[in-house]
């Protein structure tokens, strides 16, 4: 311990004596370690941190797939059969959300609540215990069962001041009394932050929950029995699915249950991108370590005389190596401490750049915790050893007599030292090429997506969520009257040019899907196609400017009478190839009619964002006024789209006031620009492209610094040789060419190695690429290689010009 303390004190003195070396090394390593720490923070939260439930590795998510449609929610009736018939799960629960319930707490205040609908055993299966009261009982999870309510800890604290007497109190939701039976703990997290929970079975007799083909936004989670494997659970559910297909051939159709690990399913969209970023920051760290290793190697070779004298006085080789490793580790630890500041900035950047996702709702925000701090410490120690061990071994290998004989520390170093120095430069250039290629490909793909046409015009349009209580608005006439009045009052606001309604916002995930069949065929799974459904009002298609290709859009005449539909171009080409679809019929489920008439054809839109593939290639539009009340969805939820003469976002307070003036019991939720949905879908790709570009820029800068440092050192060590050449008549340009040729040889080798490595890593880069940009795009490789060659030429030319200005006489006297 005493020896280590002495080494640390000596190392501090040596680092202070060389402030330039110390400062440059610390800054390079700090950025690299900080970037690695920030990315690991995201990895830790999304891939490593277990979900906040008991035995999270036992949890699975149950979905349904069809050949043409993946990852569908499980209909409520199918959930009941899965729960009753399986033999491999100890529990299976489901949850969904009623986004727009209203409540009165006896104080006259009315507000919108996010209410989570749960099966009675859902929370118990997750291992959640209330801090007050109890969970739901089986008899409460039935149609017309006792209306029981659980409060979230946050809502209980905010609205009821954490009143411990809340259990047993009645609250009014949508005009009905509900009894509070419990309060959930503060650490409980759900897919969405919610205010209250109700038993989902109380709504089981509603059309949406009775229909086996209806795909509501629900989440079905189960817990495997101890000792059971995922394959056994999947086989169990496959057998259940075959039975449901026999029992309900039309409704269940070609659907098949799929059982997946819960946490893996939550992060599947981020895994490849995160691993790609890990590789990128790893490259930056290696380049920084190579640079510092080169600086440390030059510094160590300059200290050969000192080390050899210490060896002559009795210091063993391992003692010398240990001393130099202490210096490099100490340097890395200082850089690691500074890197934490970089990491804090990086985490903030990632946090604000990532869209809301379930994994963040369940595990919390990305942060620097104990695991991340431990990772930073390990990276700092590892980096210190990585860049310190080779220089220490090289310097400690020198023989005393030879060092004393070559007293000039600028004399040419041994060939092993030069080969190590050149190898580090080659590695830096190769890694910089890999990173730069990835960054350019990702940026080009991002640019291509941003230039793509979404199929509609989101500019100067905002959306507001409007919901009506099903207890107070039960007939189509009541619903139509309220929505018409709301639109009339909003349209009267100065600066508003168009107002209409729709069931789902274009560009946002969360649309409705259903089956559709060609006219005149049997409704079998083989004939069914899945289509995105939109329930809209008159003027919607014109407001968002979806192009009309044939026929007409909805008008006042479509408020009553047989249901008619507008279809997109792709569905028209599928069902009516080479024909005029207008006036033709097709079969659907939503209308409840034998068939529906096609009155128009419109363009296809990117329903789920510019960066999200459409889950189905077909789209259909209905006039919401022609549909049964039961088909309007949970809570009679609709979105009001408002187009302004200019940006209508500043009019949001007036819009909310106009909506509330019609019915103060149903206030609106949010007024958000329609374009934000498209922007939100791009956030993960934008973040990845920005980080890759930043890492590539840093890698390029570090490689240039490394190349310059190596060539400057080479010129310094070859001062006598170059002076002799010039004394014998070599012109300055020949000296410049000699030095540049040496440097560009290293650059060329590095570019070749980097190109091979980049081609080998293309399977990772495809996560950020589009069809327009290939992972092996030759233009990108050539452009990046030329750019790096230019940087290498500049970094080599500056020391070469300095060599050309050497005075031969001074160089000879220097020897």
C-alpha positions in Angstrom: 0.0 0.0 0.0 2.9 2.4 0.9 4.5 1.6 -2.5 1.2 2.3 -4.3 0.8 5.6 -2.5 4.4 6.6 -3.5 3.6 5.6 -7.1 0.4 7.8 -7.1 2.2 10.8 -5.7 5.1 10.4 -8.2 2.6 10.0 -11.0 0.8 13.2 -10.0 4.1 15.1 -10.1 5.0 13.7 -13.5 1.5 14.6 -15.0 1.7 18.1 -13.6 5.2 18.5 -15.2 3.7 17.8 -18.6 0.5 19.9 -18.6 0.0 19.8 -22.4 0.1 16.0 -22.5 -2.1 15.7 -19.5 -4.7 18.2 -20.7 -5.0 16.8 -24.2 -5.2 13.2 -23.0 -7.8 14.0 -20.3 -10.1 15.9 -22.7 -10.0 13.2 -25.4 -10.7 10.4 -22.9 -13.3 12.5 -21.0 -15.5 12.9 -24.1 -15.1 9.2 -25.1 -15.8 7.9 -21.6 -18.7 10.3 -21.2 -20.3 9.3 -24.5 -20.0 5.6 -23.5 -21.5 6.3 -20.2 -24.5 8.1 -21.7 -25.3 5.4 -24.2 -24.9 2.7 -21.4 -27.4 4.6 -19.4 -30.0 3.9 -22.1 -28.8 0.3 -22.5 -29.1 -0.1 -18.7 -32.7 1.2 -18.5 -34.0 -0.5 -21.7 -32.1 -3.8 -21.9 -30.6 -4.6 -18.6 -32.8 -3.2 -15.8 -35.5 -5.7 -14.8 -39.1 -4.6 -14.9 -40.4 -3.3 -11.5 -42.5 -6.4 -10.8 -42.0 -9.7 -8.8 -39.9 -12.2 -10.8 -40.0 -10.2 -14.0 -38.3 -13.0 -16.0 -41.4 -15.1 -15.6 -43.6 -12.5 -17.3 -44.8 -12.9 -20.9 -46.9 -10.9 -23.3 -49.6 -12.6 -25.3 -50.4 -11.2 -28.8 -52.1 -12.5 -31.9 -50.7 -12.6 -35.4 -52.2 -13.1 -38.8 -50.3 -13.8 -42.0 -50.9 -10.3 -43.3 -50.9 -8.5 -39.9 -48.5 -8.9 -37.0 -48.7 -8.1 -33.3 -52.4 -7.6 -32.8 -54.0 -7.0 -29.4 -56.0 -9.9 -28.0 -59.8 -9.4 -28.1 -61.4 -9.6 -24.7 -63.4 -12.8 -25.4 -60.2 -14.5 -26.7 -58.4 -13.4 -23.5 -61.1 -15.1 -21.4 -60.6 -18.4 -23.3 -56.8 -18.2 -23.1 -57.1 -17.6 -19.3 -59.5 -20.5 -18.8 -57.9 -23.1 -21.1 -54.1 -22.7 -20.6 -52.2 -25.0 -18.3 -48.7 -23.3 -18.3 -49.4 -19.9 -16.8 -50.0 -19.2 -13.2 -51.8 -16.1 -14.1 -53.0 -14.2 -17.1 -54.4 -10.6 -16.9 -55.3 -7.9 -19.4 -55.5 -4.1 -19.2 -56.7 -1.4 -21.4 -57.4 2.3 -21.2 -60.4 4.6 -21.3 -58.7 7.8 -22.1 -61.4 10.2 -21.5 -63.6 9.4 -18.4 -64.8 12.4 -16.3 -65.1 12.5 -12.6 -66.8 14.6 -9.9 -65.3 14.4 -6.4 -68.0 16.3 -4.6 -66.1 19.6 -4.9 -67.7 20.7 -8.1 -64.5 20.3 -10.1 -64.7 18.3 -13.3 -61.7 16.9 -15.1 -60.6 14.3 -17.6 -59.1 11.1 -16.2 -57.0 8.4 -17.7 -58.7 5.3 -16.4 -57.0 1.9 -16.7 -59.4 -1.1 -17.2 -58.0 -4.2 -15.6 -59.0 -7.8 -15.1 -59.5 -8.5 -11.4 -56.3 -10.7 -11.2 -54.0 -8.4 -13.3 -52.3 -6.6 -10.4 -52.1 -9.7 -8.2 -50.4 -11.5 -11.0 -47.8 -8.7 -11.2 -47.2 -8.9 -7.5 -48.7 -5.4 -6.7 -50.2 -4.8 -3.3 -52.3 -1.7 -2.4 -51.1 0.6 0.4 -54.8 1.1 1.4 -57.7 -1.2 1.0 -57.7 -4.1 -1.4 -57.6 -5.1 -5.1 -60.6 -6.1 -7.2 -62.6 -9.1 -6.4 -63.7 -11.7 -9.1 -67.4 -10.7 -8.7 -66.5 -7.1 -9.4 -65.0 -8.1 -12.8 -68.4 -9.0 -14.3 -71.0 -7.2 -16.4 -73.1 -5.0 -14.1 -70.9 -6.1 -11.2 -70.3 -3.7 -8.2 -68.6 -0.6 -9.5 -65.2 -0.6 -7.7 -62.4 1.9 -8.2 -58.6 1.9 -7.4 -56.8 5.2 -7.2 -53.2 5.8 -8.3 -51.0 7.1 -5.6 -50.3 10.3 -7.5 -53.9 11.1 -8.1 -54.9 10.2 -4.5 -52.2 12.6 -3.3 -53.0 15.5 -5.7 -56.8 15.4 -5.6 -57.6 14.1 -2.1 -54.5 15.3 -0.2 -53.6 11.6 0.6 -56.7 11.3 2.7 -56.4 7.8 4.5 -60.2 7.7 4.8 -60.7 7.6 1.0 -61.5 3.9 1.0 -65.2 3.4 0.8 -65.9 6.9 -0.6 -68.0 7.2 -3.7 -66.8 9.1 -6.8 -68.8 10.0 -9.8 -67.5 8.8 -13.1 -69.5 9.5 -16.2 -72.6 10.1 -14.1 -72.3 6.9 -12.1 -71.1 6.3 -8.6 -68.0 4.2 -8.1 -66.7 3.1 -4.7 -63.0 3.5 -3.9 -61.7 0.1 -2.7 -58.0 0.8 -2.6 -55.0 3.0 -3.3 -52.0 1.7 -5.3 -48.4 2.1 -4.1 -46.3 5.0 -5.4 -43.8 2.7 -7.0 -46.4 0.9 -9.2 -46.0 1.9 -12.8 -48.2 1.0 -15.8 -48.0 1.3 -19.6 -49.4 4.8 -19.3 -49.5 7.0 -16.1 -53.2 6.6 -15.0 -55.4 8.3 -12.4 -57.7 5.4 -11.5 -58.4 1.7 -12.4 -61.7 -0.1 -12.8 -62.5 -3.8 -13.5 -62.6 -4.4 -17.3 -65.3 -7.0 -16.9 -67.9 -4.4 -16.0 -68.0 -3.5 -19.7 -67.9 -7.1 -21.1 -71.4 -6.8 -22.5 -70.5 -3.9 -24.7 -70.1 -4.5 -28.4 -66.4 -3.7 -28.4 -65.7 -6.4 -25.8 -68.1 -9.0 -27.1 -66.6 -9.0 -30.6 -63.8 -11.6 -31.1 -62.5 -9.7 -34.1 -62.4 -6.3 -32.5 -58.9 -5.0 -31.8 -59.0 -2.6 -28.9 -55.8 -1.2 -27.4 -55.4 -3.8 -24.7 -52.3 -5.5 -23.3 -52.4 -9.1 -22.2 -49.6 -10.2 -19.7 -49.1 -13.6 -18.1 -46.8 -15.3 -15.6 -45.2 -18.6 -16.4 -45.4 -21.4 -13.9 -42.1 -22.2 -12.2 -40.0 -24.6 -14.3 -42.0 -23.9 -17.4 -40.3 -22.8 -20.6 -41.4 -20.3 -23.2 -41.6 -23.1 -25.8 -44.0 -25.0 -23.6 -46.2 -22.0 -23.1 -46.3 -21.3 -26.9 -47.2 -24.9 -27.6 -50.0 -24.7 -25.0 -51.4 -21.5 -26.6 -51.0 -23.0 -30.1 -53.4 -25.8 -29.1 -55.8 -23.3 -27.7 -55.7 -21.2 -30.9 -56.5 -24.3 -33.0 -59.5 -24.9 -30.8 -60.7 -21.3 -31.2 -60.3 -21.5 -34.9 -62.6 -24.6 -35.0 -65.1 -22.9 -32.7 -65.1 -19.5 -34.4 -63.9 -19.9 -38.0 -65.1 -16.5 -39.2 -64.3 -14.4 -36.2 -61.0 -16.0 -35.0 -60.0 -16.8 -38.6 -56.3 -17.1 -39.3 -55.3 -15.5 -36.1 -52.7 -17.3 -34.0 -51.6 -16.5 -30.4 -48.0 -15.6 -29.9 -46.2 -15.6 -26.5 -43.1 -13.5 -26.1 -40.9 -12.4 -23.2 -42.4 -9.3 -21.8 -39.3 -7.1 -21.5 -37.8 -8.2 -24.8 -41.1 -7.3 -26.6 -41.1 -3.9 -25.0 -37.6 -3.0 -26.3 -37.6 -4.8 -29.6 -37.8 -1.6 -31.6 -34.7 -0.1 -29.9 -32.4 -3.1 -29.4 -30.6 -2.9 -32.8 -30.3 0.9 -32.7 -28.9 0.8 -29.2 -26.3 -1.9 -30.1 -25.3 0.1 -33.1 -24.7 3.2 -30.9 -22.8 1.1 -28.5 -20.5 0.1 -31.4 -20.1 3.7 -32.4 -19.1 5.0 -29.0 -16.9 2.0 -28.6 -15.1 3.1 -31.7 -14.7 6.6 -30.4 -13.3 5.2 -27.2 -10.8 3.0 -29.0 -9.7 6.0 -31.2 -9.2 8.2 -28.1 -7.3 5.4 -26.4 -5.1 4.9 -29.5 -4.4 8.6 -29.6 -3.5 8.7 -25.9 -1.5 5.5 -26.3 0.6 7.2 -29.1 1.1 10.3 -26.9 2.0 8.1 -24.0 4.4 6.0 -26.1 6.2 9.1 -27.3 6.4 10.4 -23.8 7.7 7.0 -22.5 10.3 6.8 -25.2 11.5 10.3 -24.2 11.9 9.0 -20.7 14.0 6.0 -21.6 17.1 7.5 -20.0 15.3 8.2 -16.8 13.8 4.7 -16.7 17.1 3.0 -17.5 18.9 4.9 -14.7 16.2 3.8 -12.3 16.7 0.3 -13.5 20.4 0.5 -12.9 19.7 1.7 -9.4 17.8 -1.5 -8.7 14.2 -1.0 -9.9 12.9 -4.2 -11.6 11.1 -4.2 -14.9 7.7 -4.9 -13.4 8.3 -2.1 -10.9 8.8 0.3 -13.8 5.8 -1.0 -15.8 3.7 -0.6 -12.6 4.8 3.0 -12.2 3.8 3.9 -15.7 0.5 2.0 -15.5 -0.3 4.0 -12.3 0.2 7.2 -14.3 -2.0 6.0 -17.2 -4.8 4.7 -14.9 -4.7 7.9 -12.8 -5.0 9.9 -16.0 -8.0 7.8 -17.1 -9.7 8.1 -13.7 -9.5 11.9 -13.9 -10.9 11.7 -17.4 -13.6 9.4 -16.2 -14.7 12.0 -13.5 -14.8 14.7 -16.1 -16.6 12.3 -18.4 -19.5 12.1 -16.0 -20.2 15.7 -16.7 -20.3 14.9 -20.4 -22.5 11.9 -19.6 -25.0 14.1 -17.8 -25.4 16.3 -20.9 -25.6 13.2 -23.1 -28.4 11.6 -20.9 -30.4 14.9 -21.1 -30.0 14.9 -24.9 -31.2 11.3 -25.1 -34.1 11.9 -22.7 -35.6 14.8 -24.6 -35.0 13.2 -28.0 -36.8 9.9 -27.2 -40.5 9.6 -27.7 -42.8 8.3 -25.0 -42.5 4.5 -24.8 -43.8 1.8 -22.5 -40.4 0.9 -21.3 -39.9 4.5 -19.9 -43.4 4.4 -18.3 -42.5 1.1 -16.5 -38.8 1.6 -15.7 -38.7 5.4 -15.4 -36.5 7.9 -17.1 -32.9 7.3 -18.3 -30.6 8.3 -15.6 -27.1 7.9 -14.2 -27.5 5.4 -11.3 -25.1 3.2 -9.4 -24.8 0.6 -12.2 -23.9 3.4 -14.6 -21.3 4.8 -12.2 -19.8 1.3 -11.8 -19.7 1.1 -15.6 -17.9 4.4 -15.8 -15.3 3.3 -13.3 -14.7 0.0 -15.1 -14.4 1.8 -18.5 -11.9 4.3 -17.0 -9.8 1.7 -15.4 -9.9 -0.5 -18.5 -9.0 2.4 -20.8 -6.1 3.4 -18.5 -4.7 -0.1 -18.7 -5.4 -0.3 -22.5 -3.4 2.8 -23.5 -0.8 2.4 -20.8 0.4 -1.1 -20.9 2.0 -1.1 -24.4 4.0 2.1 -23.9 5.2 0.9 -20.5 6.4 -2.4 -21.9 8.2 -0.7 -24.7 9.9 1.8 -22.6 11.0 -0.6 -19.9 12.6 -2.9 -22.4 15.5 -0.6 -23.2 19.0 -1.6 -22.3 20.9 0.9 -20.0 24.1 1.0 -22.1 22.4 1.7 -25.3 20.2 4.4 -23.8 23.2 6.1 -22.3 25.1 5.9 -25.6 22.1 7.4 -27.5 21.8 10.4 -25.1 19.9 12.3 -27.6 16.3 11.4 -27.0 15.4 12.5 -30.5 17.4 9.7 -32.0 15.5 7.2 -34.0 13.5 4.8 -31.9 13.5 1.1 -32.2 11.6 -0.5 -35.0 9.1 -2.1 -32.6 8.2 1.3 -31.3 7.7 2.6 -34.8 5.6 -0.3 -35.9 3.3 0.1 -32.8 2.9 3.8 -33.5 2.0 3.2 -37.1 -0.4 0.4 -36.2 -2.3 2.7 -33.9 -2.6 5.3 -36.7 -4.0 2.6 -39.0 -6.5 1.5 -36.4 -7.6 5.1 -35.8 -8.2 5.8 -39.6 -10.0 2.4 -40.0 -12.4 3.1 -37.1 -13.0 6.7 -38.3 -14.0 5.3 -41.7 -16.4 2.8 -40.2 -18.1 5.5 -38.1 -18.2 8.1 -40.9 -19.7 5.6 -43.3 -22.4 4.7 -40.8 -23.1 8.4 -40.0 -23.4 9.4 -43.7 -25.7 6.4 -44.5 -27.9 7.2 -41.5 -28.1 10.9 -42.3 -28.9 10.3 -45.9 -31.7 7.9 -44.9 -33.1 10.4 -42.5 -33.0 13.1 -45.2 -34.8 10.7 -47.6 -37.6 10.0 -45.0 -38.0 13.7 -44.2 -38.4 14.5 -47.9 -41.0 11.7 -48.4 -44.7 12.6 -48.9 -47.0 11.5 -46.0 -49.9 11.6 -48.4 -51.6 14.5 -46.5 -50.8 18.1 -45.5 -50.2 18.5 -41.7 -49.1 22.1 -41.8 -51.2 24.7 -40.0 -53.4 21.9 -38.5 -53.9 21.1 -34.8 -55.9 18.3 -33.3 -57.9 18.3 -30.0 -59.3 15.2 -28.3 -63.1 15.5 -27.7 -65.0 12.8 -25.8 -68.6 12.5 -24.9 -70.0 10.6 -21.9 -71.9 7.5 -23.0 -74.2 7.9 -20.1 -75.4 11.3 -21.2 -75.2 10.9 -25.0 -76.9 7.7 -26.0 -78.5 8.3 -29.4 -76.9 9.2 -32.7 -78.9 12.4 -32.8 -77.6 13.6 -29.4 -74.0 12.8 -30.5 -74.3 14.5 -33.8 -75.9 17.6 -32.3 -73.1 18.1 -29.8 -70.3 17.5 -32.3 -71.9 19.8 -34.8 -72.3 22.6 -32.2 -68.7 22.1 -31.1 -67.4 22.4 -34.7 -69.6 25.5 -35.3 -68.2 27.3 -32.3 -64.6 26.5 -33.1 -65.0 27.5 -36.7 -66.3 30.9 -35.6 -62.9 31.7 -34.0 -61.1 34.3 -36.2 -58.2 32.7 -38.0 -59.8 29.2 -38.3 -60.6 28.1 -41.9 -61.7 24.5 -41.6 -62.9 22.1 -38.8 -63.8 18.4 -39.0 -63.7 15.2 -36.9 -61.9 11.9 -37.2 -61.5 8.8 -35.0 -57.7 8.7 -35.3 -55.1 11.3 -36.2 -53.1 10.7 -39.4 -49.4 10.2 -38.6 -50.1 8.7 -35.1 -49.8 5.1 -34.0 -53.0 3.7 -32.5 -55.4 3.5 -35.4 -58.3 1.0 -35.7 -58.1 -2.1 -37.9 -60.7 -4.5 -39.1 -61.3 -7.1 -41.8 -62.7 -6.4 -45.3 -63.8 -8.8 -48.0 -64.4 -8.5 -51.8 -68.0 -8.4 -52.7 -69.6 -11.8 -53.6 -67.1 -14.1 -51.8 -67.6 -16.0 -48.6 -66.3 -14.3 -45.4 -63.5 -16.8 -44.8 -60.0 -16.1 -43.4 -58.6 -16.8 -46.9 -60.6 -14.0 -48.4 -60.2 -11.4 -45.6 -57.8 -8.4 -45.7 -57.0 -6.2 -42.8 -57.5 -2.5 -43.4 -57.0 0.7 -41.4 -60.4 2.3 -40.5 -61.1 6.0 -40.2 -64.5 7.3 -38.9 -64.6 10.9 -40.2 -67.0 13.8 -40.6 -67.8 15.8 -43.7 -64.8 17.9 -44.8 -62.1 15.7 -43.2 -60.5 14.6 -46.4 -60.5 18.1 -47.7 -59.1 19.5 -44.5 -56.0 17.3 -44.4 -55.8 17.5 -48.2 -55.7 13.8 -49.0 -56.0 13.8 -52.8 -59.3 12.6 -54.3 -58.6 10.3 -57.2 -62.1 9.2 -58.3 -65.7 9.7 -57.2 -66.5 12.0 -54.4 -65.9 12.4 -50.6 -68.6 12.6 -47.9 -71.3 15.2 -47.9 -74.4 16.2 -45.9 -76.3 13.4 -47.7 -74.1 10.8 -46.0 -75.4 11.6 -42.5 -78.2 8.9 -42.8 -79.0 6.0 -45.1 -77.0 2.9 -46.0 -73.4 3.1 -45.1 -71.0 4.2 -47.9 -67.2 4.2 -47.8 -64.2 5.9 -49.4 -61.2 3.6 -50.0 -57.6 4.3 -50.7 -55.9 3.6 -54.0 -54.2 0.4 -52.8 -57.4 -1.2 -51.7 -59.0 -0.2 -55.0 -56.2 -1.8 -56.9 -56.5 -5.0 -54.8 -60.2 -5.5 -55.0 -61.0 -3.8 -58.3 -58.0 -4.2 -60.6 -58.4 -2.5 -63.9 -62.0 -1.3 -63.0 -63.6 1.9 -61.8 -64.2 1.2 -58.1 -66.8 4.0 -57.7 -70.3 2.4 -57.4 -68.9 -1.1 -56.6 -69.5 -2.9 -53.3 -67.4 -4.7 -50.8 -68.1 -6.5 -47.5 -67.1 -5.1 -44.1 -67.8 -5.8 -40.5 -68.1 -2.3 -39.0 -71.3 -1.2 -40.7 -73.3 -4.4 -39.9 -74.6 -4.4 -43.5 -74.4 -7.2 -46.1 -72.2 -4.8 -48.2 -71.2 -1.2 -48.5 -70.9 1.0 -51.6 -67.7 2.7 -52.6 -68.3 6.3 -53.4 -64.7 7.5 -53.8 -61.0 6.7 -54.1 -58.3 8.7 -52.3 -54.5 8.6 -52.0 -52.8 6.3 -49.5 -51.3 8.1 -46.4 -48.5 7.1 -44.1 -50.9 6.5 -41.2 -48.4 5.7 -38.5 -45.6 8.2 -39.2 -42.9 8.7 -41.8 -40.6 6.3 -40.0 -43.1 3.6 -39.2 -44.1 1.0 -41.8 -47.9 0.7 -42.3 -49.2 -2.3 -40.4 -51.7 -2.8 -43.3 -51.5 -1.6 -46.8 -55.2 -0.7 -47.1 -57.2 2.2 -45.7 -61.0 2.9 -45.5 -63.0 5.9 -44.5 -66.6 5.9 -43.0 -68.9 8.8 -42.2 -69.2 8.4 -38.5 -72.8 9.6 -38.6 -73.8 6.5 -40.5 -72.4 4.1 -38.0 -74.1 2.6 -34.9 -73.3 4.3 -31.6 -71.7 1.1 -30.4 -69.1 1.3 -33.1 -67.9 4.7 -32.1 -65.4 3.3 -29.6 -64.7 3.7 -25.9 -66.0 6.9 -24.5 -67.3 8.2 -27.9 -63.8 9.5 -28.5 -63.2 11.7 -31.5 -60.4 14.1 -32.6 -61.3 17.5 -33.9 -58.9 18.7 -36.6 -58.6 22.5 -37.0 -56.9 24.2 -40.0 -55.9 27.8 -39.6 -55.1 30.5 -42.0 -51.7 30.3 -40.4 -50.4 28.3 -37.4 -53.5 27.8 -35.2 -51.5 26.7 -32.1 -51.7 30.2 -30.5 -55.4 29.9 -30.6 -55.4 26.8 -28.4 -56.9 28.6 -25.3 -59.8 29.8 -27.5 -60.3 26.4 -29.0 -60.5 24.7 -25.5 -62.9 27.4 -24.3 -65.2 27.0 -27.3 -65.3 23.2 -26.8 -66.0 23.5 -23.1 -68.7 26.1 -23.7 -70.8 23.4 -25.3 -70.5 20.9 -22.4 -68.5 21.8 -19.4 -68.7 18.2 -18.1 -66.6 17.0 -21.0 -63.5 19.3 -21.3 -61.1 18.6 -24.1 -57.7 17.0 -23.7 -54.8 18.7 -25.4 -54.5 20.8 -28.6 -51.4 19.6 -30.5 -50.1 20.3 -34.0 -50.8 17.4 -36.4 -47.2 17.6 -37.7 -46.0 16.6 -34.2 -47.1 13.1 -34.8 -44.8 12.8 -37.8 -42.0 14.4 -35.9 -42.5 12.1 -32.9 -42.2 9.0 -35.1 -38.8 10.3 -36.4 -37.3 11.0 -32.9 -35.4 7.7 -32.4 -33.9 7.9 -35.9 -33.1 11.5 -35.6 -31.3 10.9 -32.3 -29.3 8.0 -33.7 -28.3 10.0 -36.8 -27.3 13.0 -34.7 -25.3 10.9 -32.3 -23.6 8.9 -35.1 -22.8 12.2 -36.9 -21.3 13.7 -33.7 -19.3 10.5 -33.0 -18.0 10.4 -36.5 -17.0 14.0 -36.3 -15.1 13.4 -33.1 -13.5 10.3 -34.5 -12.4 12.3 -37.6 -10.9 15.0 -35.4 -9.2 12.5 -33.1 -7.8 10.6 -36.1 -6.5 13.9 -37.6 -4.9 14.8 -34.2 -3.4 11.4 -34.0 -2.0 11.5 -37.5 -0.6 15.0 -36.9 1.0 14.0 -33.7 2.6 10.9 -35.2 4.0 12.7 -38.2 5.3 15.7 -36.0 7.0 13.2 -33.8 8.5 11.4 -36.8 9.8 14.6 -38.2 11.4 15.5 -34.8 13.0 12.1 -34.6 14.3 12.3 -38.2 15.7 15.8 -37.9 19.3 14.7 -38.5 18.4 12.4 -41.4 16.3 15.1 -43.1 19.1 17.7 -42.5 21.7 15.3 -44.1 19.4 14.8 -47.1 19.0 18.5 -47.6 22.7 19.1 -47.1 23.4 16.6 -49.9 21.1 18.6 -52.2 17.6 17.2 -51.7 15.1 20.0 -52.5 12.4 20.9 -49.9 9.7 19.5 -52.0 11.4 16.1 -52.0 11.5 16.2 -48.2 7.8 17.2 -48.1 7.0 14.3 -50.5 8.9 11.9 -48.4 7.1 12.8 -45.2 3.7 13.0 -46.9 4.2 9.6 -48.6 5.0 8.0 -45.3 1.8 9.4 -43.7 -0.5 8.7 -46.6 0.7 5.1 -46.7 -0.7 4.7 -43.2 -3.9 6.5 -44.2 -4.3 4.2 -47.3 -3.9 1.0 -45.2 -6.3 2.3 -42.6 -8.9 3.2 -45.3 -8.6 -0.3 -46.8 -9.0 -2.0 -43.4 -11.9 0.4 -42.5 -13.7 -0.3 -45.8 -13.6 -4.1 -45.1 -14.8 -3.5 -41.5 -17.6 -1.2 -42.6 -18.9 -3.7 -45.2 -18.8 -6.4 -42.5 -20.9 -4.3 -40.2 -23.7 -3.4 -42.7 -26.1 -5.8 -41.1 -26.2 -3.6 -38.1 -26.6 -0.4 -40.1 -29.7 -1.6 -41.8 -31.8 -0.6 -38.8 -31.3 3.1 -39.7 -31.5 2.8 -43.4 -34.3 3.0 -46.0 -34.9 1.5 -49.3 -33.4 4.5 -51.0 -30.0 4.1 -49.3 -28.2 0.8 -49.5 -25.8 -0.2 -46.7 -23.2 -0.9 -49.4 -23.8 2.3 -51.3 -20.5 2.9 -53.3 -21.0 6.7 -53.5 -20.9 6.9 -49.7 -17.8 4.8 -49.3 -15.9 6.7 -52.0 -17.0 10.1 -50.6 -16.1 9.2 -47.0 -12.7 7.7 -48.1 -11.8 10.8 -50.1 -12.8 13.0 -47.1 -10.7 11.0 -44.7 -7.8 11.0 -47.2 -8.0 14.8 -47.5 -8.0 15.1 -43.7 -5.0 12.7 -43.5 -3.2 14.7 -46.2 -3.7 17.9 -44.3 -2.6 16.4 -41.0 0.5 15.0 -42.8 1.4 18.1 -44.9 1.7 20.5 -41.9 4.6 18.5 -40.3 6.1 17.9 -43.8 6.2 21.7 -44.4 8.0 22.1 -41.1 10.5 19.4 -42.1 11.2 21.3 -45.4 12.2 24.4 -43.4 14.9 22.5 -41.4 18.3 24.3 -41.6 20.8 21.5 -42.5 23.7 23.0 -40.5 21.5 23.3 -37.4 20.4 19.8 -37.9 23.9 18.4 -38.1 25.1 20.5 -35.1 22.0 19.1 -33.2 23.6 15.6 -33.5 
